[in-house]
Each structure stands twice: as C-alpha cells, then as structure tokens.
Amino acid sequence: MADAVADRRERAGGTVAPINPTGLAQAQLGMGEPDWLAQRRLHAWKVYEATPMPTEQMEEWRYTDLAHRLPLEKLRAPSTVPLPDDPATWPEPLKRTMRDDHDASGHLVLIGGYVVHTTIQPSLASQGVVLTSLRKAVDEHPELLEEHLATEAVPPEDGKLQALNAALWTDGVFLYVPDGVRLESPVRVTSWVSGAGAAYFTRTLIVAEPGSQISCVDEILSEDLDSHALASTSVEVIARDCAEIQYVALQRLGRGVFYQSAQRTLADRDSTLDSLNVSLGGTTTRIDLNSRLLGPGANSNMLGLYFGDGDQHFDHNTSQDHLAPATRSDLLYKGALDGESRSVFRGIIRVANRAQQTDAYQTNRNLLLSRGARADSLPKLEIEADDVRCSHGATVGELDEEALFYLMSRGIARSQAERLIVLGFLGEILQRLPLGGVADKVTRAIEGKLRTAVHA
C-alpha cells in the first residue's frame, strides 16, 4: 500500500505520509482536494487513530472476530490507474451482469474502487438529475457534497471502520434528484472488486429532494480470491419531504472478500425510504444499517435476505430510530444457512419520548439446512414514549420434515423439494420489493448454491 500512496502523492506534488501501524497508509488525506474535503479526511483519520479496533469484548462485535477475519496489516491500496471506459476490457462476469441490467434510468460502473463508466437518460439529465462519480461531484457539485458527505448520515464517529472509509475513500456514487422528478426505472450501480490483497473504499450519496422518486440497485461482485480483500462502503441516503426512495444492495462477492457496509437512511416528513440488503457471497459480511425517521409521517421498510454455505459468516447490525411522531418502520430479515455457515442478527428499535404514535416492527427468521449451521438473533426495544405499537421477534428452525414428505410423496426428489422450500421461505422478501431483474438474479444465485450444497 505504501508504494501506491507514494505514487499518488508524488503525482500530486506532495510528500509521502507515514505508514500506519496497521499497514494502511494515510492515502490522499486531502492532497489536491478542496480545503473542506481535505479537512474532513484528516479529521476522519484522527478519529480512526483514536478509536480502538472492535473486539469480541464489545457487544456489537461479540460474534465477529475482526482480528481473525480482517488482517488489515496485510492489505495494500488498489491500483490508482482505472480501467478505460471500454467494456471489451472488463472481466467477463461483470459484462454478463451488465447484460442483465438493460432496463435502467442510468448506469454507473466501478472497477477496483474507481468509476469507469456512467450513463444517464438524456431526458432525466435535462431535468437536473445527476448521476456521476463522487470524485467528479467534488468539483461539479461541491455545495451538495460539503453539506451531506460524511456529516449527518455516516460520520467517522460512527465507528473504527466508518472512520477509515471516510478518510481513505477513492471514489463512489453521487445520485441527486431535484424536486418532483420521478424516475420510472431504477438506477443501476455495478461494482467489481478486481483483486486480492487490497482494501477498496467507496461511498454512495443519494439525495432525493421533496416529492421526487428514486429506485437504485447497487450490486457488488467479484471472483473467488486466493487471499484476503476488503470491500468497504458507506451509503448515505437522504429523503426530503414526501420523497420516495427504494435502495437495494446486492452482494455477490467471491470467497476471500470481507464485505463491510455502513448504511444510514434519513427520512423527512411524509417520505418513504425502503431498503433491501441481499447477502449471498464473500467470506465475511458485516452490515451496519440505521434508519432514522426524522419527520412526522415518515415511513421505512427494511428488508434483508441472506443465504450462506461453507464457512460464510453474515453479521447484520440494524437500528430503527423514531425521532418524530406518527412514524412507521417495519424490518424483516430472513436467512437460510447450509454447511458450517453462521449468521448474526442484532436489531434494535429506539423510540424517542417525543415520537408518540410510533408504529414499529422487527422480525428475524432463520432456516438451518445442516447440523453445522448456526444463527444468533438478538432483537431489542428501547421505548421512551407511551403511545406506541412496537413488537419484535426472532425464529431459528430446521427444514420442515412434513413439508418435505408432502412434496416427495408427490414424486418430487428430496433435493428439488428442499429447493422449493428454501425459495418459498426467502421469496417473501423479494416479493415485497419487486425491482426489475433483482428477484431473477437472486433466485439464480440461490439455486446455484443449492445445487452444490452438501448437507451435514
């Protein structure tokens, strides 16, 4: 990583920053950037250095051992030379994914942490819709980025890894939709993690002005890697009054990748902000998702789906913060686990004392397909208001033998019967947020896992 940082600093006319003891250098930290961003990166780096690395002694990291799963000291910076905007040079799996995503308001492609391709429908651009690289947005839309980037939504103070991302991000996505503009088809973002032994830091900032409507499908993928890699992203989604946002994060990374995502959605008065996290790949996944309902009438549906096999590890840490009266949130996370895979769900509903007439629900359901699989579920409520409807629940169960027997008695092979039960169990999530092509893509990936599953 030091060589990459030195090269970047030399081209920027600066000096090389010292290497951090973890092996991750103070990359960029404001060289050649506006003063506000330079100061923001430096502040984030100071927060990173002052914040202890999460350990299993901390409640929110009790089931995920970072020391074992994320060897930061062995990771370097990715190449600073992006691939050209030429699909012929892109990896074949990335090109296949692009061919599946033909219905889109716009498309943005990142390879190795840098944006290499951006398109948007001309009719939307003429109405003021912006879809661009975060690096370009620093120069072209500084007033919007200075207000929102790593401030209220995902500031560095949120945690050690959030601070590292805020300091070292290389590029990302900026999506802005003006007042009253409605996108009929989703914006599609496709990110490719291009190699092992590197740490990739990106960010996404989505701002929907009053009365606008957005759907965004954000997909990240890679091949299986022969050593560790880190894919770190921070996602900030802001819905102004009466805006509607659907945000889908689809993770289909290869083995060897640690996927870390910090996501926060901010919902103002009478807005609707729905999210779906689909976790299928990687070796370790850690998602911190916080929904903040800031204005009366705000609404948030938080959906999650995960399917693990082998030794995959999924850790979902969610929170629903009701800070205004008459707000509603509904969280449903469902997962199926095979082999020696493991899931952790930690969720909390927080209701402030001024948030009367809150309506909030939280449910986590897990289906174990093998003796070696394990699911830990820890739902929680913190309620300071007295006029609310709140509930939470969690289940962990095995395949229903009666359902299997029923299907097999009608001539269906056991493997096919298991497939039908698993797809039926997880399918509820996809039906609740039916964005174009997502359900088909996820279903194919799950079927591929089922075909190779070896039950204990």
C-alpha positions in Angstrom: 0.0 0.0 0.0 2.9 2.4 0.7 4.1 2.3 -2.9 0.6 3.2 -4.2 0.4 6.0 -1.8 3.8 7.3 -2.6 3.0 7.2 -6.3 -0.2 9.1 -5.8 1.5 11.7 -3.5 4.3 12.2 -6.0 1.9 12.9 -8.9 0.0 15.3 -6.6 3.2 17.2 -5.7 3.2 16.3 -2.1 5.2 14.2 0.3 4.6 10.6 1.4 2.6 10.3 4.6 3.8 7.9 7.3 2.6 4.3 7.3 0.0 3.5 9.9 1.0 0.5 12.2 -1.9 -1.5 10.7 -0.2 -1.3 7.3 -2.8 1.0 5.8 -1.2 4.4 4.9 -2.7 7.8 5.2 -3.7 7.7 1.5 -4.6 11.0 -0.1 -5.9 12.8 3.0 -6.7 15.9 1.1 -3.9 16.2 -1.4 -5.2 18.2 -4.4 -8.7 18.4 -3.0 -10.8 21.4 -1.7 -10.0 22.5 1.8 -13.3 21.4 3.2 -12.7 17.8 2.0 -9.1 17.8 3.0 -10.0 18.8 6.5 -12.8 16.2 6.6 -10.4 13.4 5.6 -7.8 14.5 8.1 -10.5 14.6 10.9 -11.7 11.1 9.9 -8.1 9.8 10.1 -7.7 11.3 13.5 -10.9 9.6 14.6 -9.7 6.3 13.1 -6.4 6.5 15.0 -8.2 7.4 18.3 -10.9 4.7 18.0 -10.0 1.2 19.2 -10.4 -1.7 16.9 -13.6 -3.6 17.6 -13.1 -6.8 19.5 -15.4 -9.6 20.7 -15.5 -8.0 24.1 -17.7 -5.3 22.6 -21.4 -6.1 22.5 -21.9 -5.1 18.8 -19.0 -7.2 17.7 -19.4 -10.2 20.1 -19.8 -12.8 17.4 -17.4 -11.5 14.7 -13.7 -11.7 15.4 -12.0 -9.0 13.3 -8.5 -9.9 14.3 -9.0 -13.3 12.6 -11.3 -12.3 9.7 -9.8 -8.9 8.7 -6.0 -8.7 8.5 -5.7 -5.0 7.8 -1.9 -5.1 8.2 -1.6 -7.3 5.1 -3.7 -5.2 2.8 -2.5 -2.6 0.3 -4.1 0.2 -1.7 -5.6 -0.8 -5.1 -4.1 0.4 -8.3 -4.6 4.1 -8.9 -4.9 3.7 -12.7 -8.6 2.9 -13.5 -9.5 0.7 -16.5 -10.7 2.5 -19.6 -14.4 3.1 -20.3 -14.3 0.1 -22.7 -16.5 -2.9 -21.9 -14.2 -5.1 -24.0 -11.5 -4.8 -21.3 -13.8 -5.6 -18.4 -14.0 -9.0 -16.7 -16.5 -11.4 -18.2 -18.7 -11.8 -15.1 -19.0 -8.1 -15.0 -20.1 -8.0 -18.6 -22.7 -10.7 -18.0 -24.1 -8.7 -15.1 -24.3 -5.6 -17.3 -26.2 -7.5 -20.0 -28.9 -8.5 -17.4 -29.4 -4.9 -16.4 -30.7 -3.4 -19.6 -33.7 -1.6 -18.0 -32.3 1.4 -16.3 -32.6 5.2 -15.9 -28.8 5.3 -15.7 -25.9 3.0 -15.1 -22.6 3.5 -13.2 -19.7 1.0 -13.1 -16.9 0.9 -10.6 -13.8 -1.4 -11.1 -11.2 -1.6 -8.4 -12.7 1.3 -6.4 -12.9 3.8 -9.3 -15.8 4.8 -11.5 -15.0 3.8 -15.2 -18.4 4.2 -16.8 -21.5 6.4 -16.3 -24.7 6.8 -18.4 -28.0 8.5 -17.7 -31.1 9.0 -19.8 -30.9 12.4 -21.5 -34.4 13.3 -20.6 -33.5 12.9 -16.9 -30.3 14.9 -17.2 -32.3 17.7 -18.7 -34.5 17.8 -15.6 -31.5 18.2 -13.3 -30.9 14.6 -12.3 -27.3 13.9 -11.5 -25.6 10.5 -11.7 -21.8 10.8 -11.5 -18.6 9.8 -9.9 -18.2 11.0 -6.4 -14.7 12.4 -7.3 -16.2 14.4 -10.2 -19.0 15.6 -7.9 -16.4 17.2 -5.6 -15.7 19.7 -8.3 -19.0 19.8 -10.1 -21.4 19.8 -7.1 -19.3 21.0 -4.1 -22.2 22.6 -2.3 -24.2 19.4 -2.1 -21.3 17.2 -1.1 -20.0 19.6 1.6 -23.4 19.6 3.2 -24.1 15.9 3.1 -20.9 13.8 2.6 -19.8 12.0 5.9 -21.7 14.6 8.0 -25.2 13.7 9.4 -25.7 10.3 7.8 -22.4 8.2 8.2 -19.9 10.4 10.1 -16.5 9.0 11.0 -17.6 8.9 14.7 -19.9 6.0 13.9 -17.0 3.5 14.3 -13.5 2.5 13.5 -14.2 1.1 10.0 -16.5 4.0 9.2 -13.7 6.5 10.1 -11.3 4.6 7.9 -13.7 4.7 5.0 -14.3 8.5 5.5 -10.5 9.1 5.4 -9.5 6.8 2.5 -12.4 6.6 0.0 -11.2 6.7 -3.6 -14.4 7.1 -5.5 -18.1 6.3 -5.4 -21.6 7.3 -6.5 -23.4 10.6 -6.3 -27.1 10.5 -7.2 -29.3 13.6 -7.0 -32.9 14.0 -8.0 -34.5 17.5 -7.9 -37.9 18.5 -6.6 -40.8 16.5 -8.1 -38.8 14.4 -10.6 -39.7 10.7 -10.7 -37.5 8.0 -12.2 -39.6 5.3 -13.7 -36.9 2.7 -13.9 -34.0 2.0 -11.4 -30.6 3.5 -11.5 -28.1 0.6 -11.5 -24.7 0.6 -9.9 -22.3 -2.3 -10.5 -19.0 -2.6 -8.6 -16.3 -5.1 -9.4 -13.6 -6.0 -6.8 -10.6 -6.6 -9.0 -8.0 -8.4 -6.9 -6.8 -10.0 -3.7 -4.6 -8.4 -1.1 -6.2 -4.9 -1.4 -8.6 -2.7 0.5 -11.2 -0.9 -1.5 -13.0 2.1 -0.1 -16.0 3.6 -1.8 -19.0 5.8 -0.8 -22.5 6.3 -2.1 -24.5 9.5 -1.6 -28.2 9.7 -2.7 -30.3 12.8 -2.2 -34.0 12.9 -3.2 -35.5 16.4 -3.0 -39.2 16.9 -2.0 -41.7 14.9 -4.0 -39.1 13.0 -6.0 -38.9 9.3 -6.6 -35.8 7.0 -7.0 -35.0 3.3 -7.2 -31.4 2.3 -7.0 -29.9 -1.2 -7.3 -26.3 -1.3 -6.0 -24.6 -4.5 -6.8 -21.1 -5.6 -5.9 -19.4 -8.8 -7.1 -16.0 -10.5 -7.7 -14.5 -13.8 -8.5 -13.2 -16.1 -5.7 -9.9 -14.8 -4.4 -6.9 -16.7 -3.2 -6.2 -14.3 -0.3 -8.0 -11.6 1.7 -9.5 -8.4 0.3 -11.6 -5.8 2.0 -14.6 -4.1 0.2 -15.7 -1.2 2.4 -18.5 1.1 1.5 -20.5 3.8 3.3 -24.0 4.5 2.0 -25.9 7.8 2.8 -29.5 8.0 1.6 -31.5 11.2 2.2 -35.2 11.5 1.5 -36.7 15.0 1.8 -40.4 15.7 2.5 -42.7 13.4 0.6 -39.8 11.8 -1.4 -39.8 8.1 -2.2 -36.6 6.0 -2.3 -36.0 2.3 -2.8 -32.4 1.3 -2.3 -31.2 -2.3 -2.9 -27.7 -3.6 -2.0 -26.9 -6.9 -3.7 -23.7 -8.5 -2.5 -22.4 -11.4 -4.7 -18.7 -11.3 -3.9 -16.4 -14.3 -4.2 -14.7 -16.2 -1.4 -11.9 -14.4 0.3 -13.6 -11.0 0.5 -14.6 -9.2 3.7 -17.5 -7.0 2.9 -18.2 -4.1 5.2 -21.0 -1.7 4.7 -22.3 1.2 6.8 -25.7 2.4 5.6 -27.9 5.1 7.0 -31.2 6.3 5.7 -32.7 9.7 6.7 -36.4 10.1 6.2 -38.0 13.5 6.5 -41.7 14.4 6.8 -44.1 12.0 4.9 -41.3 10.4 3.0 -40.9 6.7 2.3 -37.5 5.1 2.4 -37.3 1.4 1.7 -34.1 -0.7 1.7 -33.2 -4.3 0.8 -29.9 -6.0 1.6 -29.2 -9.2 -0.2 -26.1 -11.0 1.1 -25.0 -14.1 -0.8 -21.3 -14.0 -1.3 -18.0 -13.2 0.4 -16.4 -15.0 3.3 -17.4 -12.4 5.9 -20.2 -9.8 5.7 -20.8 -7.0 8.2 -23.6 -4.6 7.6 -24.5 -1.7 9.9 -27.8 -0.3 8.9 -29.5 2.6 10.6 -32.9 4.0 9.6 -33.7 7.4 11.1 -37.2 8.7 10.9 -36.8 12.4 11.3 -40.2 13.9 10.3 -43.8 13.2 11.1 -45.4 10.6 8.8 -42.0 9.2 7.7 -42.1 5.5 6.7 -39.3 2.9 6.3 -39.4 -0.8 5.3 -36.1 -2.6 5.9 -35.8 -5.9 4.2 -32.9 -8.4 4.3 -32.1 -11.8 2.7 -29.0 -13.9 3.2 -28.0 -17.4 2.1 -24.8 -18.9 3.5 -22.9 -22.1 2.8 -19.4 -23.4 3.6 -17.9 -21.3 6.3 -19.6 -18.0 5.3 -20.3 -15.5 8.1 -23.0 -12.8 8.0 -23.3 -10.2 10.7 -26.2 -7.7 10.4 -26.5 -4.9 12.9 -29.7 -2.9 12.4 -31.4 0.0 14.2 -34.7 1.8 13.7 -34.6 5.3 15.3 -38.0 7.0 15.6 -37.4 10.7 16.4 -40.7 12.2 15.3 -44.4 11.4 16.0 -46.6 9.2 13.7 -43.7 7.4 12.0 -43.6 3.8 10.9 -40.9 1.2 10.3 -41.1 -2.5 9.5 -38.0 -4.7 9.4 -38.0 -8.3 8.1 -34.7 -10.2 7.7 -34.7 -13.8 6.6 -31.8 -16.2 6.0 -31.0 -19.8 5.1 -27.8 -21.4 6.3 -26.1 -24.5 5.0 -22.7 -26.2 5.7 -20.8 -24.6 8.6 -22.1 -21.1 7.8 -23.3 -18.7 10.5 -25.5 -15.6 10.8 -25.7 -12.9 13.4 -28.7 -10.5 13.6 -28.6 -7.7 16.1 -31.5 -5.3 15.9 -32.9 -2.5 18.0 -36.0 -0.2 17.8 -35.5 3.1 19.5 -38.4 5.4 20.1 -37.7 8.9 21.5 -40.0 10.4 24.1 -41.4 12.9 21.5 -42.1 10.1 19.0 -45.7 9.3 20.1 -47.9 7.2 17.8 -44.9 5.3 16.5 -45.7 2.0 14.7 -42.6 -0.2 14.6 -41.9 -3.9 13.9 -38.8 -6.1 13.8 -38.6 -9.7 12.7 -35.7 -12.0 12.0 -36.3 -15.6 10.7 -33.6 -18.2 10.1 -33.8 -21.6 8.3 -31.0 -24.1 9.1 -30.3 -26.6 6.4 -27.4 -28.5 8.1 -26.3 -29.6 11.5 -23.2 -27.4 11.3 -25.1 -24.1 10.6 -25.8 -21.6 13.3 -27.9 -18.5 13.7 -27.8 -16.0 16.6 -30.6 -13.4 16.8 -30.8 -10.6 19.3 -33.8 -8.2 18.8 -34.3 -5.4 21.3 -36.6 -2.4 22.1 -35.8 0.9 23.8 -39.0 2.9 24.1 -39.4 6.3 25.8 -42.9 7.2 24.6 -46.1 5.8 25.9 -48.4 5.9 22.9 -46.8 3.4 20.5 -47.2 0.0 18.8 -43.9 -1.9 18.8 -43.0 -5.5 18.6 -40.1 -7.7 17.8 -39.5 -11.4 17.2 -37.0 -14.0 16.0 -37.1 -17.7 15.0 -34.5 -20.3 14.2 -35.7 -23.6 12.7 -34.8 -26.5 10.5 -36.4 -27.8 7.3 -40.0 -28.8 7.9 -39.9 -32.6 7.5 -43.7 -32.8 7.0 -43.4 -30.3 4.1 -40.6 -32.3 2.6 -42.5 -35.6 3.0 -45.6 -34.0 1.3 -43.6 -32.8 -1.7 -41.6 -36.1 -2.0 -44.9 -38.1 -1.8 -45.9 -36.4 -5.0 -42.8 -37.6 -6.9 -40.5 -34.7 -6.2 -36.9 -35.6 -5.4 -35.6 -34.5 -2.0 -33.1 -32.0 -3.5 -35.9 -30.4 -5.5 -38.2 -30.4 -2.5 -35.6 -28.6 -0.4 -35.1 -26.1 -3.3 -38.8 -25.3 -3.3 -39.0 -24.8 0.4 -35.9 -22.6 0.6 -37.0 -20.4 -2.3 -40.5 -20.2 -0.8 -39.0 -19.2 2.6 -36.8 -16.5 1.1 -39.1 -15.4 -1.7 -41.3 -13.3 0.6 -38.5 -10.8 0.8 -38.2 -10.4 -2.9 -41.9 -10.1 -3.4 -42.1 -7.2 -1.1 -39.7 -5.0 -3.1 -40.0 -6.3 -6.7 -37.5 -4.3 -8.6 -36.7 -5.3 -12.2 -34.4 -8.2 -12.6 -33.3 -8.4 -8.9 -35.6 -11.3 -8.0 -34.5 -13.4 -11.0 -30.8 -12.7 -10.3 -31.0 -13.6 -6.6 -33.1 -16.7 -7.4 -30.5 -17.9 -9.8 -27.7 -17.4 -7.3 -29.6 -19.2 -4.6 -30.4 -22.1 -6.9 -26.7 -22.3 -7.8 -25.8 -22.7 -4.1 -28.5 -25.3 -3.6 -27.1 -27.4 -6.4 -23.6 -27.5 -4.8 -24.8 -27.8 -1.2 -23.5 -30.8 0.8 -25.7 -31.2 3.9 -24.1 -32.3 7.1 
